Amino acid sequence: MDWEPHARRLADTVLRRRESRWWNVLASTPRHVFVPAWWEHGTSGPVARNGPDDPAAWLKTAYQDTTLITRMGTRHADHTTPGTLLPSGPWPTSSSTLPTLLVTMYRHAMLGPDSHTLVTTGTGYGTALACRRLRDPSLVTSIDIDPYLVTAATERLDAIGLHPRTAACDITTNLPGEFDRIVSTVSVRPLPASWLHGLRPGGRLVTTIAGTGLLLVADKADDGTANGYITADQASFMRTRHGDDYDTASPPPSVWDAADGDGDTVTTSRYPLLDVQNTWDIRSMLELQAPGIEHRFHRSTDGPRTAWMAHPDGSWARAAAPDRRTSPLVHQGGPRRLWDTLETIRDRLNRTGQLPVHGAQATITPDGQTTLRRGRWSATL
């Protein structure tokens, strides 16, 4: 299979400059090997696809700068009949991360020639990039909670001549060794204390905060603490899970049902209706202040628009407007007023022109407690 021209085009797309140290890394790594099957977005839900059944489509898909979902709930695409449709239900639980984001994470990690580096496995493609960049696969340890993913990735890495250390384990518990770099393409909250224990003094960790678009970089000091910052780059990954699938912490159907009814309080918003899930700063601020809210949004072309918010504690909000120019009517119920929290954040953005999440300084204690600060604002995870 003539995959090299596709890999070179991907490298050009991601890096734009062939002088980059990462260009040859991407251009020489066969991504399709790591994604022989995937879940494709369809009009009625995810559809299972298989690369070898259509090599041309396989190459086109694998070498796009996009994330490819490879596991939905407990369903591996590798083990699913091509064409199978999942109309609703499971959340994505594993993927091949878009290459631009992988390179961004590794650049923030500042991989050195002798950096013993811990990475998360997924399909193994990100592990392959780290191996190529460090030029010594023995410096790389790749872990995942899913034993099948680790086995499959190990075999695919072996097939292209890369032999890093791999292990099936939970990244939030004890790590398999000590490392100079930890690069996590799963999001966490709180930061696991095991990372501070497994990171050598002077070492660096790069991760994202669960539920937000915040990319955190921190360096470990000799006293066991770590100090860092939230980058200007935005990134979002699947949350860590501790078993075969995510724990059920979503709002129950009864909360969503209540959100379609009359609220205990009814007000008119000061702002146009917002699809919170597709914002970065506002969504991140809201998640820091009130973690666990889920969002739904419906719009028609220049017609009615509705946003819902729901929390496992039973709080909910619904805002509806007849068009994009009219202020929405807001119904809220449950123990907290979720839309009021959102409006407070939008008030701050309107007043100052920015939110403090990006560029915030981070302080991490040895037990993983993370505090973000910028000016007078602070948030502790």
Contacts in CASP RR format, 6 or more apart in sequence:
PFRMAT RR
TARGET T0000
AUTHOR 0000-0000-0000
METHOD contacts of the structure
MODEL  1
MDWEPHARRLADTVLRRRESRWWNVLASTPRHVFVPAWWEHGTSGPVARN
GPDDPAAWLKTAYQDTTLITRMGTRHADHTTPGTLLPSGPWPTSSSTLPT
LLVTMYRHAMLGPDSHTLVTTGTGYGTALACRRLRDPSLVTSIDIDPYLV
TAATERLDAIGLHPRTAACDITTNLPGEFDRIVSTVSVRPLPASWLHGLR
PGGRLVTTIAGTGLLLVADKADDGTANGYITADQASFMRTRHGDDYDTAS
PPPSVWDAADGDGDTVTTSRYPLLDVQNTWDIRSMLELQAPGIEHRFHRS
TDGPRTAWMAHPDGSWARAAAPDRRTSPLVHQGGPRRLWDTLETIRDRLN
RTGQLPVHGAQATITPDGQTTLRRGRWSATL
1 32 0 8 1.000
1 55 0 8 1.000
1 59 0 8 1.000
3 30 0 8 1.000
3 32 0 8 1.000
3 59 0 8 1.000
3 62 0 8 1.000
3 63 0 8 1.000
4 27 0 8 1.000
6 32 0 8 1.000
6 59 0 8 1.000
6 60 0 8 1.000
6 62 0 8 1.000
6 63 0 8 1.000
7 26 0 8 1.000
7 27 0 8 1.000
7 28 0 8 1.000
7 29 0 8 1.000
7 30 0 8 1.000
7 31 0 8 1.000
7 63 0 8 1.000
8 27 0 8 1.000
9 63 0 8 1.000
10 26 0 8 1.000
10 27 0 8 1.000
10 31 0 8 1.000
10 63 0 8 1.000
10 64 0 8 1.000
10 65 0 8 1.000
10 99 0 8 1.000
11 18 0 8 1.000
11 22 0 8 1.000
11 23 0 8 1.000
11 24 0 8 1.000
11 25 0 8 1.000
11 26 0 8 1.000
11 27 0 8 1.000
12 18 0 8 1.000
12 23 0 8 1.000
13 65 0 8 1.000
14 22 0 8 1.000
14 26 0 8 1.000
14 65 0 8 1.000
14 99 0 8 1.000
14 100 0 8 1.000
14 103 0 8 1.000
15 22 0 8 1.000
15 23 0 8 1.000
15 26 0 8 1.000
15 103 0 8 1.000
17 23 0 8 1.000
21 133 0 8 1.000
22 103 0 8 1.000
22 106 0 8 1.000
22 107 0 8 1.000
22 129 0 8 1.000
22 133 0 8 1.000
24 132 0 8 1.000
25 129 0 8 1.000
25 132 0 8 1.000
25 133 0 8 1.000
26 99 0 8 1.000
26 103 0 8 1.000
26 129 0 8 1.000
28 132 0 8 1.000
29 125 0 8 1.000
29 128 0 8 1.000
29 129 0 8 1.000
29 132 0 8 1.000
29 160 0 8 1.000
30 160 0 8 1.000
31 62 0 8 1.000
31 63 0 8 1.000
31 96 0 8 1.000
31 99 0 8 1.000
31 125 0 8 1.000
32 51 0 8 1.000
32 58 0 8 1.000
32 59 0 8 1.000
32 62 0 8 1.000
32 63 0 8 1.000
33 156 0 8 1.000
33 159 0 8 1.000
33 160 0 8 1.000
34 96 0 8 1.000
34 123 0 8 1.000
34 124 0 8 1.000
34 125 0 8 1.000
34 128 0 8 1.000
34 153 0 8 1.000
34 156 0 8 1.000
35 61 0 8 1.000
35 62 0 8 1.000
35 68 0 8 1.000
35 70 0 8 1.000
35 96 0 8 1.000
35 123 0 8 1.000
35 125 0 8 1.000
36 50 0 8 1.000
36 51 0 8 1.000
36 52 0 8 1.000
36 58 0 8 1.000
36 78 0 8 1.000
37 48 0 8 1.000
37 49 0 8 1.000
37 50 0 8 1.000
37 51 0 8 1.000
37 70 0 8 1.000
37 76 0 8 1.000
37 77 0 8 1.000
37 78 0 8 1.000
37 80 0 8 1.000
37 82 0 8 1.000
38 48 0 8 1.000
38 49 0 8 1.000
38 61 0 8 1.000
38 68 0 8 1.000
38 69 0 8 1.000
38 70 0 8 1.000
38 77 0 8 1.000
38 96 0 8 1.000
39 46 0 8 1.000
39 47 0 8 1.000
39 48 0 8 1.000
39 49 0 8 1.000
39 69 0 8 1.000
39 70 0 8 1.000
39 71 0 8 1.000
39 72 0 8 1.000
39 77 0 8 1.000
39 86 0 8 1.000
39 92 0 8 1.000
40 46 0 8 1.000
40 47 0 8 1.000
40 48 0 8 1.000
40 49 0 8 1.000
40 61 0 8 1.000
41 47 0 8 1.000
44 85 0 8 1.000
44 87 0 8 1.000
45 85 0 8 1.000
45 86 0 8 1.000
45 87 0 8 1.000
45 88 0 8 1.000
46 69 0 8 1.000
46 72 0 8 1.000
46 85 0 8 1.000
46 86 0 8 1.000
47 83 0 8 1.000
47 84 0 8 1.000
47 85 0 8 1.000
47 86 0 8 1.000
48 77 0 8 1.000
48 80 0 8 1.000
48 81 0 8 1.000
48 82 0 8 1.000
48 83 0 8 1.000
48 84 0 8 1.000
48 85 0 8 1.000
49 57 0 8 1.000
49 61 0 8 1.000
49 77 0 8 1.000
49 82 0 8 1.000
49 83 0 8 1.000
50 77 0 8 1.000
50 82 0 8 1.000
51 57 0 8 1.000
51 58 0 8 1.000
51 61 0 8 1.000
52 58 0 8 1.000
53 82 0 8 1.000
61 68 0 8 1.000
62 68 0 8 1.000
65 98 0 8 1.000
65 99 0 8 1.000
65 100 0 8 1.000
66 98 0 8 1.000
67 95 0 8 1.000
67 96 0 8 1.000
67 97 0 8 1.000
67 98 0 8 1.000
67 101 0 8 1.000
68 95 0 8 1.000
68 96 0 8 1.000
68 123 0 8 1.000
69 77 0 8 1.000
69 92 0 8 1.000
69 94 0 8 1.000
69 95 0 8 1.000
70 76 0 8 1.000
70 77 0 8 1.000
70 78 0 8 1.000
70 94 0 8 1.000
70 95 0 8 1.000
70 96 0 8 1.000
70 122 0 8 1.000
70 123 0 8 1.000
71 77 0 8 1.000
71 92 0 8 1.000
71 93 0 8 1.000
71 94 0 8 1.000
71 95 0 8 1.000
71 146 0 8 1.000
71 149 0 8 1.000
72 86 0 8 1.000
72 90 0 8 1.000
72 91 0 8 1.000
72 92 0 8 1.000
72 93 0 8 1.000
73 90 0 8 1.000
73 91 0 8 1.000
73 92 0 8 1.000
73 93 0 8 1.000
73 245 0 8 1.000
73 246 0 8 1.000
74 90 0 8 1.000
74 93 0 8 1.000
74 244 0 8 1.000
74 245 0 8 1.000
75 86 0 8 1.000
75 90 0 8 1.000
76 94 0 8 1.000
76 148 0 8 1.000
78 148 0 8 1.000
78 152 0 8 1.000
90 245 0 8 1.000
91 238 0 8 1.000
91 246 0 8 1.000
92 238 0 8 1.000
93 238 0 8 1.000
93 241 0 8 1.000
93 245 0 8 1.000
93 246 0 8 1.000
94 122 0 8 1.000
94 123 0 8 1.000
94 144 0 8 1.000
94 146 0 8 1.000
94 149 0 8 1.000
94 238 0 8 1.000
95 122 0 8 1.000
95 123 0 8 1.000
95 238 0 8 1.000
96 122 0 8 1.000
96 123 0 8 1.000
96 124 0 8 1.000
96 125 0 8 1.000
97 125 0 8 1.000
97 126 0 8 1.000
97 185 0 8 1.000
97 237 0 8 1.000
99 129 0 8 1.000
101 185 0 8 1.000
101 235 0 8 1.000
102 125 0 8 1.000
102 126 0 8 1.000
102 129 0 8 1.000
102 185 0 8 1.000
103 129 0 8 1.000
104 215 0 8 1.000
104 233 0 8 1.000
104 235 0 8 1.000
105 183 0 8 1.000
105 185 0 8 1.000
105 206 0 8 1.000
105 215 0 8 1.000
105 235 0 8 1.000
106 129 0 8 1.000
106 130 0 8 1.000
106 133 0 8 1.000
106 183 0 8 1.000
108 206 0 8 1.000
108 215 0 8 1.000
108 217 0 8 1.000
108 231 0 8 1.000
108 233 0 8 1.000
109 115 0 8 1.000
109 117 0 8 1.000
109 181 0 8 1.000
109 183 0 8 1.000
109 204 0 8 1.000
109 206 0 8 1.000
109 217 0 8 1.000
110 181 0 8 1.000
110 204 0 8 1.000
111 117 0 8 1.000
111 130 0 8 1.000
111 133 0 8 1.000
111 134 0 8 1.000
111 181 0 8 1.000
112 134 0 8 1.000
112 180 0 8 1.000
113 134 0 8 1.000
113 135 0 8 1.000
114 139 0 8 1.000
114 180 0 8 1.000
115 134 0 8 1.000
115 139 0 8 1.000
115 180 0 8 1.000
115 181 0 8 1.000
116 139 0 8 1.000
116 141 0 8 1.000
116 178 0 8 1.000
116 179 0 8 1.000
116 180 0 8 1.000
116 181 0 8 1.000
116 200 0 8 1.000
117 130 0 8 1.000
117 134 0 8 1.000
117 139 0 8 1.000
117 140 0 8 1.000
117 141 0 8 1.000
117 179 0 8 1.000
117 180 0 8 1.000
117 181 0 8 1.000
117 182 0 8 1.000
117 183 0 8 1.000
118 141 0 8 1.000
118 142 0 8 1.000
118 143 0 8 1.000
118 175 0 8 1.000
118 179 0 8 1.000
118 181 0 8 1.000
118 182 0 8 1.000
118 183 0 8 1.000
119 126 0 8 1.000
119 127 0 8 1.000
119 130 0 8 1.000
119 140 0 8 1.000
119 141 0 8 1.000
119 142 0 8 1.000
119 143 0 8 1.000
119 183 0 8 1.000
119 184 0 8 1.000
119 185 0 8 1.000
120 142 0 8 1.000
120 143 0 8 1.000
120 144 0 8 1.000
120 171 0 8 1.000
120 183 0 8 1.000
120 184 0 8 1.000
120 185 0 8 1.000
120 186 0 8 1.000
121 127 0 8 1.000
121 142 0 8 1.000
121 143 0 8 1.000
121 144 0 8 1.000
121 149 0 8 1.000
121 150 0 8 1.000
121 153 0 8 1.000
121 166 0 8 1.000
122 144 0 8 1.000
122 146 0 8 1.000
122 149 0 8 1.000
122 153 0 8 1.000
122 185 0 8 1.000
123 149 0 8 1.000
123 152 0 8 1.000
123 153 0 8 1.000
123 156 0 8 1.000
124 142 0 8 1.000
124 149 0 8 1.000
124 153 0 8 1.000
124 156 0 8 1.000
124 157 0 8 1.000
126 185 0 8 1.000
127 140 0 8 1.000
127 142 0 8 1.000
127 153 0 8 1.000
127 157 0 8 1.000
127 162 0 8 1.000
127 164 0 8 1.000
127 166 0 8 1.000
128 157 0 8 1.000
128 160 0 8 1.000
128 162 0 8 1.000
130 140 0 8 1.000
130 142 0 8 1.000
130 164 0 8 1.000
130 183 0 8 1.000
131 137 0 8 1.000
131 140 0 8 1.000
131 157 0 8 1.000
131 162 0 8 1.000
131 164 0 8 1.000
132 162 0 8 1.000
134 140 0 8 1.000
137 157 0 8 1.000
137 162 0 8 1.000
137 163 0 8 1.000
137 164 0 8 1.000
138 163 0 8 1.000
138 164 0 8 1.000
138 165 0 8 1.000
139 164 0 8 1.000
140 164 0 8 1.000
140 165 0 8 1.000
141 164 0 8 1.000
141 165 0 8 1.000
141 166 0 8 1.000
141 167 0 8 1.000
141 176 0 8 1.000
141 177 0 8 1.000
141 179 0 8 1.000
142 150 0 8 1.000
142 153 0 8 1.000
142 164 0 8 1.000
142 165 0 8 1.000
142 166 0 8 1.000
142 167 0 8 1.000
143 150 0 8 1.000
143 166 0 8 1.000
143 167 0 8 1.000
143 168 0 8 1.000
143 169 0 8 1.000
143 171 0 8 1.000
143 175 0 8 1.000
143 176 0 8 1.000
144 150 0 8 1.000
144 153 0 8 1.000
144 168 0 8 1.000
145 168 0 8 1.000
145 169 0 8 1.000
145 170 0 8 1.000
145 171 0 8 1.000
145 240 0 8 1.000
145 241 0 8 1.000
145 242 0 8 1.000
145 243 0 8 1.000
146 168 0 8 1.000
146 244 0 8 1.000
147 168 0 8 1.000
150 166 0 8 1.000
150 167 0 8 1.000
150 168 0 8 1.000
153 166 0 8 1.000
154 166 0 8 1.000
157 163 0 8 1.000
157 164 0 8 1.000
157 166 0 8 1.000
165 176 0 8 1.000
167 176 0 8 1.000
169 175 0 8 1.000
169 176 0 8 1.000
170 240 0 8 1.000
170 242 0 8 1.000
170 243 0 8 1.000
171 184 0 8 1.000
171 186 0 8 1.000
171 192 0 8 1.000
171 240 0 8 1.000
172 188 0 8 1.000
172 192 0 8 1.000
172 194 0 8 1.000
172 240 0 8 1.000
172 242 0 8 1.000
173 192 0 8 1.000
173 194 0 8 1.000
174 194 0 8 1.000
174 197 0 8 1.000
175 182 0 8 1.000
175 194 0 8 1.000
175 195 0 8 1.000
175 197 0 8 1.000
175 198 0 8 1.000
177 198 0 8 1.000
178 198 0 8 1.000
178 199 0 8 1.000
178 200 0 8 1.000
179 198 0 8 1.000
179 199 0 8 1.000
179 200 0 8 1.000
179 203 0 8 1.000
180 199 0 8 1.000
180 200 0 8 1.000
180 202 0 8 1.000
180 203 0 8 1.000
180 204 0 8 1.000
181 203 0 8 1.000
181 204 0 8 1.000
181 205 0 8 1.000
181 206 0 8 1.000
182 195 0 8 1.000
182 198 0 8 1.000
182 199 0 8 1.000
182 204 0 8 1.000
182 205 0 8 1.000
182 206 0 8 1.000
182 207 0 8 1.000
183 205 0 8 1.000
183 206 0 8 1.000
183 207 0 8 1.000
184 205 0 8 1.000
184 206 0 8 1.000
184 207 0 8 1.000
184 208 0 8 1.000
184 237 0 8 1.000
185 237 0 8 1.000
186 237 0 8 1.000
186 238 0 8 1.000
186 239 0 8 1.000
186 240 0 8 1.000
187 207 0 8 1.000
187 208 0 8 1.000
187 209 0 8 1.000
187 210 0 8 1.000
187 211 0 8 1.000
187 212 0 8 1.000
187 236 0 8 1.000
187 237 0 8 1.000
187 238 0 8 1.000
187 239 0 8 1.000
187 240 0 8 1.000
188 207 0 8 1.000
188 208 0 8 1.000
188 209 0 8 1.000
188 210 0 8 1.000
188 239 0 8 1.000
188 240 0 8 1.000
189 209 0 8 1.000
189 210 0 8 1.000
189 211 0 8 1.000
189 239 0 8 1.000
189 291 0 8 1.000
189 381 0 8 1.000
190 368 0 8 1.000
190 369 0 8 1.000
190 370 0 8 1.000
190 381 0 8 1.000
191 207 0 8 1.000
191 216 0 8 1.000
191 364 0 8 1.000
191 368 0 8 1.000
191 369 0 8 1.000
191 370 0 8 1.000
191 381 0 8 1.000
192 368 0 8 1.000
193 366 0 8 1.000
193 367 0 8 1.000
193 368 0 8 1.000
195 205 0 8 1.000
195 368 0 8 1.000
196 220 0 8 1.000
196 224 0 8 1.000
196 225 0 8 1.000
196 226 0 8 1.000
196 364 0 8 1.000
196 365 0 8 1.000
196 366 0 8 1.000
196 367 0 8 1.000
196 368 0 8 1.000
197 366 0 8 1.000
199 205 0 8 1.000
199 220 0 8 1.000
199 226 0 8 1.000
200 220 0 8 1.000
201 220 0 8 1.000
201 221 0 8 1.000
201 222 0 8 1.000
201 224 0 8 1.000
202 219 0 8 1.000
202 220 0 8 1.000
202 221 0 8 1.000
202 222 0 8 1.000
203 219 0 8 1.000
203 220 0 8 1.000
204 217 0 8 1.000
204 218 0 8 1.000
204 219 0 8 1.000
204 220 0 8 1.000
205 216 0 8 1.000
205 217 0 8 1.000
205 218 0 8 1.000
205 220 0 8 1.000
205 226 0 8 1.000
206 215 0 8 1.000
206 216 0 8 1.000
206 217 0 8 1.000
207 215 0 8 1.000
207 216 0 8 1.000
208 214 0 8 1.000
208 215 0 8 1.000
208 216 0 8 1.000
208 235 0 8 1.000
208 236 0 8 1.000
208 237 0 8 1.000
209 216 0 8 1.000
209 284 0 8 1.000
209 287 0 8 1.000
209 288 0 8 1.000
209 370 0 8 1.000
209 381 0 8 1.000
210 239 0 8 1.000
210 240 0 8 1.000
210 287 0 8 1.000
211 236 0 8 1.000
211 239 0 8 1.000
211 283 0 8 1.000
211 284 0 8 1.000
211 287 0 8 1.000
211 291 0 8 1.000
211 292 0 8 1.000
212 236 0 8 1.000
212 283 0 8 1.000
212 284 0 8 1.000
212 287 0 8 1.000
212 288 0 8 1.000
212 357 0 8 1.000
213 234 0 8 1.000
213 235 0 8 1.000
213 236 0 8 1.000
213 280 0 8 1.000
213 283 0 8 1.000
213 284 0 8 1.000
214 230 0 8 1.000
214 234 0 8 1.000
214 235 0 8 1.000
214 284 0 8 1.000
214 357 0 8 1.000
214 358 0 8 1.000
215 230 0 8 1.000
215 231 0 8 1.000
215 233 0 8 1.000
215 234 0 8 1.000
215 235 0 8 1.000
216 228 0 8 1.000
216 229 0 8 1.000
216 230 0 8 1.000
216 231 0 8 1.000
216 362 0 8 1.000
216 370 0 8 1.000
217 228 0 8 1.000
217 229 0 8 1.000
217 231 0 8 1.000
218 226 0 8 1.000
218 227 0 8 1.000
218 228 0 8 1.000
218 229 0 8 1.000
218 362 0 8 1.000
218 364 0 8 1.000
219 226 0 8 1.000
219 227 0 8 1.000
219 228 0 8 1.000
220 226 0 8 1.000
221 227 0 8 1.000
224 366 0 8 1.000
225 363 0 8 1.000
225 364 0 8 1.000
225 365 0 8 1.000
225 366 0 8 1.000
226 362 0 8 1.000
226 363 0 8 1.000
226 364 0 8 1.000
227 361 0 8 1.000
227 362 0 8 1.000
227 363 0 8 1.000
227 364 0 8 1.000
228 361 0 8 1.000
228 362 0 8 1.000
228 363 0 8 1.000
228 364 0 8 1.000
229 359 0 8 1.000
229 360 0 8 1.000
229 361 0 8 1.000
229 362 0 8 1.000
230 357 0 8 1.000
230 358 0 8 1.000
230 359 0 8 1.000
230 360 0 8 1.000
230 362 0 8 1.000
230 372 0 8 1.000
231 358 0 8 1.000
231 359 0 8 1.000
232 358 0 8 1.000
232 359 0 8 1.000
234 280 0 8 1.000
234 358 0 8 1.000
239 246 0 8 1.000
241 247 0 8 1.000
249 292 0 8 1.000
249 312 0 8 1.000
250 294 0 8 1.000
250 312 0 8 1.000
251 294 0 8 1.000
251 310 0 8 1.000
251 311 0 8 1.000
251 312 0 8 1.000
251 314 0 8 1.000
251 316 0 8 1.000
252 312 0 8 1.000
255 310 0 8 1.000
255 311 0 8 1.000
255 312 0 8 1.000
255 314 0 8 1.000
255 315 0 8 1.000
255 316 0 8 1.000
256 296 0 8 1.000
256 308 0 8 1.000
256 310 0 8 1.000
256 316 0 8 1.000
258 314 0 8 1.000
258 316 0 8 1.000
258 333 0 8 1.000
258 334 0 8 1.000
259 308 0 8 1.000
259 309 0 8 1.000
259 310 0 8 1.000
259 316 0 8 1.000
259 317 0 8 1.000
259 318 0 8 1.000
259 331 0 8 1.000
260 318 0 8 1.000
261 318 0 8 1.000
261 331 0 8 1.000
262 331 0 8 1.000
263 318 0 8 1.000
263 331 0 8 1.000
263 332 0 8 1.000
263 333 0 8 1.000
264 332 0 8 1.000
264 333 0 8 1.000
264 334 0 8 1.000
265 331 0 8 1.000
265 332 0 8 1.000
265 333 0 8 1.000
265 337 0 8 1.000
266 329 0 8 1.000
266 330 0 8 1.000
266 331 0 8 1.000
266 332 0 8 1.000
267 329 0 8 1.000
267 330 0 8 1.000
267 332 0 8 1.000
267 339 0 8 1.000
268 327 0 8 1.000
268 328 0 8 1.000
268 329 0 8 1.000
268 330 0 8 1.000
269 319 0 8 1.000
269 327 0 8 1.000
269 328 0 8 1.000
269 329 0 8 1.000
269 330 0 8 1.000
269 339 0 8 1.000
269 343 0 8 1.000
270 327 0 8 1.000
270 343 0 8 1.000
270 346 0 8 1.000
270 347 0 8 1.000
271 327 0 8 1.000
271 343 0 8 1.000
271 346 0 8 1.000
271 350 0 8 1.000
272 321 0 8 1.000
272 324 0 8 1.000
272 325 0 8 1.000
272 327 0 8 1.000
272 328 0 8 1.000
273 305 0 8 1.000
273 306 0 8 1.000
273 307 0 8 1.000
273 319 0 8 1.000
273 320 0 8 1.000
273 321 0 8 1.000
273 324 0 8 1.000
273 328 0 8 1.000
274 282 0 8 1.000
274 307 0 8 1.000
274 342 0 8 1.000
274 346 0 8 1.000
275 295 0 8 1.000
275 297 0 8 1.000
275 299 0 8 1.000
275 307 0 8 1.000
276 282 0 8 1.000
276 283 0 8 1.000
276 286 0 8 1.000
276 295 0 8 1.000
276 297 0 8 1.000
276 307 0 8 1.000
276 309 0 8 1.000
276 342 0 8 1.000
277 283 0 8 1.000
277 295 0 8 1.000
277 297 0 8 1.000
278 297 0 8 1.000
281 349 0 8 1.000
281 354 0 8 1.000
281 355 0 8 1.000
281 357 0 8 1.000
281 358 0 8 1.000
282 342 0 8 1.000
282 345 0 8 1.000
282 346 0 8 1.000
282 349 0 8 1.000
282 355 0 8 1.000
284 355 0 8 1.000
284 357 0 8 1.000
285 345 0 8 1.000
285 348 0 8 1.000
285 355 0 8 1.000
285 357 0 8 1.000
286 293 0 8 1.000
286 341 0 8 1.000
286 342 0 8 1.000
286 345 0 8 1.000
287 293 0 8 1.000
288 357 0 8 1.000
288 372 0 8 1.000
288 379 0 8 1.000
288 381 0 8 1.000
289 341 0 8 1.000
289 345 0 8 1.000
289 379 0 8 1.000
290 311 0 8 1.000
290 336 0 8 1.000
290 338 0 8 1.000
290 341 0 8 1.000
292 311 0 8 1.000
292 312 0 8 1.000
293 309 0 8 1.000
293 310 0 8 1.000
293 311 0 8 1.000
293 338 0 8 1.000
294 309 0 8 1.000
294 310 0 8 1.000
294 311 0 8 1.000
295 307 0 8 1.000
295 308 0 8 1.000
295 309 0 8 1.000
296 307 0 8 1.000
296 308 0 8 1.000
296 310 0 8 1.000
297 305 0 8 1.000
297 306 0 8 1.000
297 307 0 8 1.000
297 308 0 8 1.000
298 304 0 8 1.000
298 305 0 8 1.000
298 306 0 8 1.000
299 305 0 8 1.000
299 306 0 8 1.000
302 323 0 8 1.000
302 324 0 8 1.000
303 322 0 8 1.000
303 323 0 8 1.000
303 324 0 8 1.000
304 320 0 8 1.000
304 321 0 8 1.000
304 322 0 8 1.000
304 323 0 8 1.000
305 320 0 8 1.000
305 321 0 8 1.000
305 323 0 8 1.000
305 324 0 8 1.000
305 328 0 8 1.000
306 318 0 8 1.000
306 319 0 8 1.000
306 320 0 8 1.000
306 321 0 8 1.000
307 318 0 8 1.000
307 319 0 8 1.000
307 320 0 8 1.000
307 328 0 8 1.000
308 316 0 8 1.000
308 317 0 8 1.000
308 318 0 8 1.000
309 315 0 8 1.000
309 316 0 8 1.000
309 317 0 8 1.000
309 318 0 8 1.000
309 338 0 8 1.000
309 339 0 8 1.000
309 342 0 8 1.000
310 316 0 8 1.000
310 317 0 8 1.000
311 336 0 8 1.000
311 338 0 8 1.000
313 334 0 8 1.000
313 335 0 8 1.000
313 336 0 8 1.000
314 333 0 8 1.000
314 334 0 8 1.000
314 335 0 8 1.000
315 332 0 8 1.000
315 333 0 8 1.000
315 334 0 8 1.000
315 335 0 8 1.000
315 336 0 8 1.000
315 337 0 8 1.000
315 338 0 8 1.000
316 332 0 8 1.000
316 333 0 8 1.000
316 334 0 8 1.000
316 338 0 8 1.000
317 330 0 8 1.000
317 331 0 8 1.000
317 332 0 8 1.000
317 333 0 8 1.000
317 337 0 8 1.000
317 338 0 8 1.000
317 339 0 8 1.000
317 342 0 8 1.000
318 330 0 8 1.000
318 331 0 8 1.000
318 332 0 8 1.000
319 328 0 8 1.000
319 329 0 8 1.000
319 330 0 8 1.000
319 331 0 8 1.000
319 339 0 8 1.000
320 328 0 8 1.000
320 329 0 8 1.000
321 327 0 8 1.000
321 328 0 8 1.000
321 329 0 8 1.000
330 339 0 8 1.000
332 338 0 8 1.000
332 339 0 8 1.000
332 340 0 8 1.000
345 355 0 8 1.000
348 355 0 8 1.000
349 355 0 8 1.000
356 374 0 8 1.000
356 375 0 8 1.000
356 377 0 8 1.000
357 372 0 8 1.000
357 374 0 8 1.000
359 374 0 8 1.000
360 372 0 8 1.000
360 373 0 8 1.000
360 374 0 8 1.000
360 377 0 8 1.000
361 372 0 8 1.000
361 373 0 8 1.000
361 374 0 8 1.000
362 370 0 8 1.000
362 371 0 8 1.000
362 372 0 8 1.000
362 373 0 8 1.000
363 370 0 8 1.000
363 371 0 8 1.000
363 373 0 8 1.000
364 370 0 8 1.000
364 371 0 8 1.000
369 380 0 8 1.000
369 381 0 8 1.000
370 380 0 8 1.000
370 381 0 8 1.000
371 378 0 8 1.000
371 379 0 8 1.000
371 380 0 8 1.000
371 381 0 8 1.000
372 378 0 8 1.000
372 379 0 8 1.000
372 380 0 8 1.000
372 381 0 8 1.000
END
